[in-house]
């Protein structure tokens, strides 16, 4: 008897990812609740304050995860608002502690929710890659710009760091390239003495 491997359909994979995201959100909520309860019961002030700090960090991390969750439908939404929400969550969850300023200039851009989600994933990867490689613990600045020109969307992520141009391409860059390809867009990344610049351009629809 020959077994035949059945590839899941696109809709099946989409449903799987959506359900996985939903369950991860529930896990975040459960962990936050448990730590908050432990903090409330602690009689040691230092322990209580430390647990409250952990709870706040988990809240911010959960906010990032919610900003990146897959959409429930393909209705048009404002990508500018979505990117701003994501960047604010990233600022609170990790960038502030690294002394990295994150500046956002996102204009309203209406687009299908699934394309907005892909853009959000790209911006997340670019920001986290810059935070990990560009500043070497010295702090700096990342700027995110988003706007529309006719039927095209342009998103720009610029950092003031000094990541070497010959840095090995990792999984993050491969994810970015795959997401840009899924948008039928273009991706340009340049490194210089004063930082790097990444530009993503694609059609709204």
N, C-alpha and C positions, 0 to 999 in steps of 0.2 A: 504494500500500500504506500503510495507516494503522497507525502504531505505537501500542500501548496501554500506558500506564504502569501497572505493577503495584505497588501499595503493599505493602510488606513486612508480614507478619502480626506480631502482638504477640510471638509466640514467636520469630520471626526477629530482631526488633529486640533482644529480650532476649538471645538467643544472641550477636548481634553485639557488644553492650555487654560481655557476660561475656568473650568472647574478646579484645576490645580491652583490657580491664582486665588480663587475664592477660599479654598481650604487653607492656603498660606495666610491669608488675612485673618481667618479664624484662629490660627495658631498664634499669630502675633497678639491678638486680643487676649487669648488665654494666658500667655506668658506674662503680658503686662499686668493682667489682673492678679496673677499669683504673686508677682514681685511687689505690687502695690499693697496687697494684703499683708505680706511679710514685713514690709516697711512700717505699716500702721501698727503692727503688733510688737515691733522691736522697742526695747527700753533703752537701747544704746543709741545716743544721738548721732554719733559718727556713722554707725552702721545704717541707721535710718536715712541720714542725708545721702550716703553713698547709694543706697537702693533707690532713693528718689531720683538721683542723677541717672542711674541706669534706666529707670522707667521713662524718664524724659527722652533719653537717647533712643530707646525702643519706639516711643511714640513717633519721633522724627523719622526713623527708619521705616516704620509702617506707613507714614505719609508718602515716602518715596515709592514704596511698593504699590500703594494705591494709585499714585499718579502714573505708574507704568502698567497698570492692569489692562488687560485686553478689553476692548469695548463690547457691549452687549449687542450692538447693531451697527449699521453702516450709515447712520444719519450724519448730516453735516454738523460739525461742532467748530468752535473757535480754537484754532491751534495756538494762537497767541496766549490765551488764558491758560491753556493746558501746559505750555512750556514755562510760563511764569510760575505756575503752581509747582511744577517739577523742580525748577531751579531754587525756589524758596525752600523746599523740603531738603534738597541736597545741601544748601547752605547751612541749614540748622543741624543736619545729621552728621556731616563730616567736614565741610570746608571751614567753618568757623574755628574749629579746634586746630586746624592746620594753618591758620592765619592766611587763608586764601579768600580774597574778596571776589564775589560773583556779581557782575553787573548785567542787567537784562534790558534789552530794548526790543520788545516783541509787539509788533502791530497786529491788529485783528486780521486773521486769515481764516475764512470758512473753508473747510474741506471735509471729506468723508472721515468718519471716526477711525476707521482702520488705518488710513494713511497718516492721520494725526498720531496714532499710537506708534507706528513705525518711526516717524520723525522723533517722537519723544525718546524711543529706545536709542536712536542715533545720538541725540544730544546727551543723553545719560552716559553713553559709552565715551564720548569725546571729553566730557567734563571729568569723569572718573579717571580716564587715562592721563589727562593733563595733571590732575591732582596727584597721581601716583608717580609720574615720571618727570614732570617738567620743573619742579621747584626744589627738590632735594632737601625738604624740610625748612626752607628759608622763607616760605610764604610768597605771595604774589597776587596776580589778578587774572581773572578769566572773564571775558565778555561774550555774551550771547546775543546775537541779533537775528530777527526774523521779520520778513516782509514779503510783499507780493508785487510782482511786476507783470501785468497782463495775466496770462494763464499760467505763469510760473511762480513757484515759491522759492525763495532763497533764504537759507539759514547759514549763519556764519558763527563759528566758535573760535575765539582768539585768546591766546594766553601769553603772559609776559615771562614765561619760564625759559629754560635753556636745555630742553631735552635734546640729546644728540640726534642728528638727522639719520644716522645709521642704526638707530634702535631697531631691534628685531621685531617684525610684525607678529603680534600675539593674537589670541583668540578674539580680543576686543575689536581689533582692526578688521578681522575677517567677518565678525558679526556686522560691523558697520557697512562693509562692502556688500554683504548679502542683502541687508535692508535697503541700501540705496538701489541695488539692482532690482529689488522687488517693487520699487517706486518708479522704475524706468528713468532713474535720475543720474546725475553725475556727481562725483566726489573728488575734490581737489584738496590736497594737504601739502603745505609748504613749511619748512623749518628755517629759521633765521637766528641771528645773534640776539635779537630782541624777543624771541618767542616763536610760536607757531600759529598758523592760521588754517582752518579747515572750512571749506565751503561746500554746501550741499544744494543742488538745484534740481527741481523736478516740477512736473505739471501738477496743478491742483487736483485734477480729476484724471 
